[in-house]
């Protein structure tokens, strides 16, 4: 076994390890590498485990798995779970690492060290986010250069560490489930395929992923491009507070003839990452304009598979889009609950980006792949996490 390079106890407060969510996947990537480096790790779940303590088997050893609490974001159990975990190892330096929106933690009563890996998805810094990050026991970690610039503007120091992707899986991939990907999707090989990969989760009124604006823009685009198809890799129902895609598609004039939606039966089990890589690769462009992103993993994953992207020219995606991408414009939109500004992507700007993508060279884009390499999880671990953690948990 390799000699440990870090010594400490870290409780990761987020989704459960390995859940098919952005947070769940990041927890898995980070926890595996932390355990391999010698840290003792616990996962304080706010989604994915309920009712009793459990154990997660990583490739490098087990980690403690604590269930969600009574409050919606489980901030009620973070102090007691961390004390239970770290209290068994009093000789080790310890910290809670949060991987979630930090405004939910403003009522958190905890005096220990907090490493806050923070999504900042607004044009302006929400006051409740700023209030938490200014606590004396909080060390902010920003996921994007946008987030770091935003904190610098109000005098808050932070460390930039982006999300990582599995470069061994997210690469040009020709088939899904043993067949050519377009055959699996029933999309002609010579069609122009636009894909959207996003969580259809919202508050029932405002959808941060700009689902409606993107669909309307595609509908307008298809009026002049009848060879265009659309693949939606997202839950089609409004079960999670998102939009009813069946109704919305009908309202913008899109039909089943040229729209494909993910297989919900497969999705409940979980799509293999290799299949998602194949969907990205089969697409001519990923459509990912949004109101604001704290990171935006699909934007990077698509580029790693050689697929160019259309996304927003603000917040995190401004920095996640390589020079082969298309950035859209938008209009400011006030988020009253957060007392901050989002930005709504302009439908005509998305429409124009689709036309440019249609006219561009198709096939695997080497420039996009090269750009995405900086986000490979192993590279992020070595270049960013190891130096950061070594300062706090030296052997």
C-alpha positions in Angstrom: 0.0 0.0 0.0 1.2 3.5 -0.9 2.5 5.6 2.0 -0.2 8.1 3.3 0.4 11.6 2.2 -2.4 13.3 4.3 -3.5 12.8 7.9 -6.9 14.0 9.1 -10.6 13.4 9.4 -13.0 15.0 6.9 -16.8 14.8 6.8 -18.2 15.5 3.4 -21.7 17.1 3.7 -23.5 16.6 0.4 -25.4 14.0 -1.6 -24.5 10.4 -1.0 -21.4 8.9 -2.5 -22.0 7.8 -6.1 -25.6 9.1 -6.5 -26.4 9.8 -10.1 -26.3 13.5 -9.4 -23.6 16.1 -10.0 -22.9 16.3 -6.3 -23.0 12.5 -5.8 -20.4 12.0 -8.5 -18.1 14.7 -7.2 -18.3 13.2 -3.7 -17.3 9.8 -5.1 -14.4 11.2 -7.0 -13.1 13.2 -4.1 -13.7 10.6 -1.3 -11.9 7.9 -3.2 -8.8 10.0 -3.6 -8.9 11.3 0.0 -9.1 7.7 1.3 -6.3 6.7 -1.0 -4.1 9.6 0.3 -4.6 8.5 3.9 -7.5 10.7 5.2 -10.3 9.3 7.3 -13.6 10.2 5.5 -17.3 10.3 6.3 -20.2 11.1 4.0 -22.9 13.2 5.8 -25.8 12.6 3.4 -28.5 15.2 2.6 -29.9 13.0 -0.1 -29.4 9.3 -0.7 -29.5 7.7 2.8 -32.2 7.8 5.4 -33.0 6.0 8.7 -29.7 4.5 9.8 -26.0 4.6 9.6 -24.3 2.7 6.9 -20.9 2.1 5.3 -19.5 2.9 1.8 -17.0 0.6 0.3 -14.5 2.6 -1.8 -11.7 1.0 -3.8 -9.3 2.0 -1.0 -11.3 1.2 2.1 -14.6 1.9 3.8 -16.0 5.3 4.8 -18.8 6.0 7.3 -22.1 6.9 5.8 -24.5 9.1 7.9 -28.1 9.6 7.0 -30.0 12.8 6.3 -31.7 14.7 9.1 -35.1 16.1 9.7 -34.5 19.5 8.1 -34.6 19.7 4.2 -30.8 20.2 3.8 -29.8 18.1 6.9 -27.9 21.0 8.5 -29.5 19.9 11.8 -27.4 16.7 11.9 -24.0 18.0 10.6 -22.7 18.9 14.0 -23.7 15.7 15.7 -22.6 13.4 12.9 -19.2 15.1 12.6 -18.7 14.9 16.3 -19.6 11.2 16.3 -17.1 10.6 13.4 -14.2 12.9 14.4 -14.7 12.3 18.1 -13.5 8.7 17.6 -10.3 10.1 16.2 -9.4 13.0 18.6 -5.7 12.9 17.6 -6.5 13.9 14.0 -7.2 17.4 12.7 -10.7 17.5 11.3 -13.1 19.5 9.2 -16.5 19.5 7.5 -16.3 19.9 3.7 -19.6 21.1 2.4 -20.5 20.5 -1.2 -23.8 22.3 -1.6 -25.4 25.8 -1.8 -24.1 27.5 1.4 -27.1 29.8 1.9 -28.9 26.7 3.4 -26.4 26.6 6.2 -26.9 30.0 7.7 -28.7 28.5 10.7 -26.0 25.9 11.2 -24.6 25.9 14.7 -21.1 24.6 14.3 -17.8 26.0 15.5 -15.4 23.6 13.8 -13.5 24.1 10.6 -15.7 24.2 7.5 -14.2 23.9 4.0 -17.1 25.3 1.8 -16.8 24.1 -1.8 -19.3 26.6 -3.0 -21.4 27.0 -6.2 -21.9 30.6 -7.1 -24.5 30.7 -9.8 -25.7 34.3 -9.9 -24.4 37.4 -11.6 -24.2 39.1 -8.2 -23.4 37.6 -4.9 -26.5 36.7 -2.8 -26.4 38.3 0.6 -27.1 35.0 2.4 -24.2 33.3 0.6 -21.9 36.2 1.5 -23.0 36.0 5.2 -22.1 32.4 5.5 -18.8 32.6 3.7 -17.7 35.5 6.0 -17.9 33.3 9.1 -14.5 33.0 10.8 -14.5 29.2 10.7 -15.3 29.0 7.0 -12.7 28.6 4.3 -14.4 29.2 0.8 -13.5 27.0 -2.1 -14.8 28.3 -5.4 -15.7 26.0 -8.3 -15.1 28.5 -11.1 -13.0 31.6 -11.8 -16.3 33.5 -11.9 -16.9 32.5 -8.3 -13.5 33.5 -7.2 -13.8 36.9 -8.9 -17.2 37.5 -7.3 -15.8 36.8 -3.8 -12.7 38.9 -4.4 -14.9 41.9 -5.2 -16.3 41.8 -1.6 -12.9 41.1 0.0 -13.4 37.3 0.6 -10.4 35.2 -0.1 -11.0 31.8 -1.7 -9.3 28.9 -3.4 -10.3 27.9 -6.9 -10.8 24.1 -7.3 -13.1 23.1 -10.2 -15.3 20.0 -10.4 -13.6 17.1 -12.1 -14.6 14.6 -14.8 -13.6 11.0 -15.5 -11.3 11.4 -18.5 -11.1 7.6 -18.9 -14.9 7.5 -19.6 -15.7 11.0 -20.9 -14.0 10.6 -24.3 -15.2 10.0 -27.9 -17.4 6.9 -27.7 -19.1 5.4 -30.8 -21.8 3.1 -29.3 -24.4 2.9 -26.5 -25.6 -0.4 -25.1 -23.7 -2.3 -27.9 -25.1 -0.5 -30.9 -24.3 2.7 -32.8 -25.6 5.5 -30.7 -27.8 7.1 -33.3 -29.3 3.8 -34.1 -30.1 3.4 -30.4 -31.7 6.9 -30.4 -33.4 6.3 -33.8 -31.8 9.4 -35.2 -30.5 9.4 -38.9 -26.8 9.4 -39.3 -26.9 12.5 -41.5 -29.2 14.5 -39.2 -28.1 17.5 -37.2 -28.4 16.3 -33.6 -28.8 18.8 -30.7 -28.7 17.4 -27.2 -29.6 18.8 -23.8 -28.3 17.1 -20.6 -29.7 18.8 -17.5 -31.6 18.1 -14.3 -35.3 18.9 -14.8 -35.5 20.2 -11.2 -36.9 23.6 -10.3 -39.3 25.4 -8.1 -42.2 25.0 -10.5 -42.0 28.6 -11.7 -38.4 29.5 -12.6 -36.1 26.9 -14.2 -32.4 27.8 -13.9 -31.5 25.5 -16.8 -33.6 27.7 -19.2 -35.5 24.7 -20.5 -38.3 26.7 -22.0 -36.0 29.2 -23.7 -33.8 26.5 -25.2 -36.8 24.5 -26.5 -38.4 27.6 -28.1 -35.1 28.5 -29.8 -34.7 25.0 -31.1 -38.3 25.1 -32.4 -37.6 28.3 -34.3 -34.3 26.9 -35.6 -36.0 23.7 -36.9 -38.4 25.6 -39.0 -35.5 26.3 -41.4 -33.6 23.1 -40.7 -35.9 20.1 -41.1 -33.0 17.7 -40.7 -32.5 18.8 -37.0 -33.2 16.4 -34.2 -33.3 17.0 -30.4 -32.3 14.6 -27.6 -33.3 15.5 -24.1 -31.4 13.6 -21.4 -33.6 14.7 -18.5 -36.6 13.6 -16.5 -39.6 14.4 -18.8 -42.2 14.8 -15.9 -42.4 17.6 -13.3 -41.9 15.1 -10.5 -39.0 17.1 -9.1 -40.6 20.5 -9.4 -39.3 21.0 -13.0 -41.4 21.5 -16.1 -43.7 19.0 -17.8 -41.8 18.4 -21.0 -44.7 16.8 -22.8 -46.8 19.9 -22.4 -43.9 22.3 -23.1 -42.8 20.6 -26.2 -46.3 20.7 -27.5 -46.6 24.4 -26.7 -43.5 25.3 -28.7 -44.5 23.1 -31.6 -42.0 20.2 -31.2 -43.3 16.6 -31.8 -42.1 13.1 -31.2 -41.2 12.7 -34.8 -37.8 14.5 -34.2 -37.5 14.8 -30.4 -36.0 12.0 -28.4 -36.3 11.8 -24.6 -34.3 9.6 -22.2 -35.6 6.2 -21.3 -37.1 6.8 -17.8 -36.9 3.1 -16.9 -33.2 3.0 -17.5 -32.8 6.3 -15.8 -34.3 5.1 -12.6 -31.6 2.4 -12.4 -28.9 4.9 -13.6 -27.5 5.4 -17.1 -23.9 4.0 -17.3 -21.4 6.9 -17.7 -20.2 5.2 -20.9 -23.7 5.6 -22.4 -23.8 9.3 -21.6 -20.4 9.7 -23.2 -21.8 8.0 -26.3 -24.8 10.4 -26.3 -22.4 13.4 -26.1 -20.3 12.0 -28.9 -23.3 11.4 -31.2 -24.4 15.0 -30.8 -23.4 17.8 -33.1 -23.8 20.3 -30.3 -24.7 20.4 -26.7 -27.4 23.1 -25.9 -26.7 24.3 -22.4 -27.8 28.0 -22.1 -28.9 28.7 -18.6 -29.8 31.5 -16.1 -26.6 30.8 -14.1 -24.3 27.9 -13.2 -22.1 27.3 -10.2 -20.2 24.9 -12.5 -22.0 22.9 -15.2 -20.5 19.5 -15.5 -22.2 18.6 -18.8 -20.6 21.5 -20.6 -17.2 20.0 -19.7 -18.2 16.4 -20.3 -19.5 17.2 -23.8 -16.2 18.9 -24.8 -14.2 16.0 -23.4 -16.1 13.8 -25.8 -15.3 16.1 -28.7 -18.7 17.9 -28.9 -18.9 21.6 -29.0 -21.3 23.5 -26.8 -23.7 26.4 -26.8 -23.9 28.0 -23.4 -24.2 31.3 -21.4 -21.6 34.0 -21.5 -21.9 34.6 -17.8 -21.3 32.9 -14.4 -19.3 29.7 -14.4 -20.0 28.6 -18.0 -18.2 31.7 -19.3 -15.0 30.0 -18.1 -16.0 26.4 -18.9 -16.5 27.0 -22.6 -13.5 26.6 -24.9 -12.8 28.8 -27.9 -14.7 26.3 -30.1 -17.9 26.9 -28.2 -20.7 29.5 -28.8 -21.7 31.9 -26.0 -25.1 33.5 -26.0 -26.3 36.8 -24.6 -29.1 37.4 -22.2 -31.2 39.8 -20.1 -30.9 40.3 -16.3 -33.6 38.7 -14.2 -34.2 39.4 -10.5 -34.2 36.5 -8.1 -36.2 37.9 -5.2 -35.6 35.0 -2.7 -31.9 35.3 -3.1 -31.8 39.1 -3.5 -29.6 38.7 -6.5 -29.5 38.7 -10.3 -29.8 35.8 -12.7 -29.7 36.3 -16.4 -32.2 34.9 -18.9 -30.6 33.7 -22.2 -32.0 35.5 -25.2 -34.0 33.2 -27.5 -32.8 34.9 -30.6 -29.2 34.6 -29.4 -29.6 30.8 -28.8 -31.3 30.6 -32.3 -28.3 32.3 -33.9 -25.9 30.0 -32.1 -27.7 27.0 -33.4 -27.4 28.3 -36.9 -23.7 28.9 -36.5 -23.3 25.3 -35.1 -25.2 23.9 -38.0 -22.8 25.7 -40.5 -19.7 24.6 -38.6 -17.6 21.5 -39.2 -19.1 18.3 -37.7 -17.5 15.4 -36.0 -15.1 15.2 -33.1 -13.6 18.6 -32.2 -10.0 18.2 -31.1 -9.9 21.7 -29.7 -12.8 20.9 -27.3 -11.1 17.8 -26.1 -7.9 19.6 -25.4 -9.7 22.3 -23.5 -11.5 19.8 -21.3 -8.4 18.0 -20.2 -7.7 20.6 -17.5 -10.8 19.3 -15.7 -9.8 15.6 -15.6 -10.4 14.4 -12.0 -6.9 13.1 -11.6 -5.4 16.3 -12.8 -7.6 18.4 -10.5 -6.7 16.2 -7.6 -2.9 16.5 -8.1 -2.8 20.2 -9.2 -5.5 21.6 -6.9 -6.7 19.3 -4.1 -3.4 17.9 -2.9 -1.7 21.2 -2.3 -4.8 22.6 -0.6 -5.3 19.6 1.7 -1.6 19.2 2.4 -1.6 22.6 4.2 -4.5 21.5 6.4 -3.8 17.8 7.0 0.0 17.2 6.7 1.4 13.8 7.7 
